[in-house]
Amino acid sequence: MIVVPIKEGENLERALKKLKRKFDKTGVVKELRNRQKFTKPSVINREKHLKAIYVQHLRQQELDK
């Protein structure tokens, strides 16, 4: 359960924003989306590999500057 402490007289919109931020950090929505479909392990590994190549490329560009 997500608990958001609210100060006395705090704006409701601000409290909802805090709740939304905490909810996003838990990763519940991301997990639900992943569980809606089955992804083969080979596809997951390929995506990880491509992401690693992309990140490495970005880091290399930063070093070249």
Summary of the structure (lengths in Angstrom):
residues: 65
radius of gyration: 19.2
end to end distance: 45.9
largest distance: 52.4
contacts: 104
relative contact order: 0.07
helix: 74%
strand: 0%
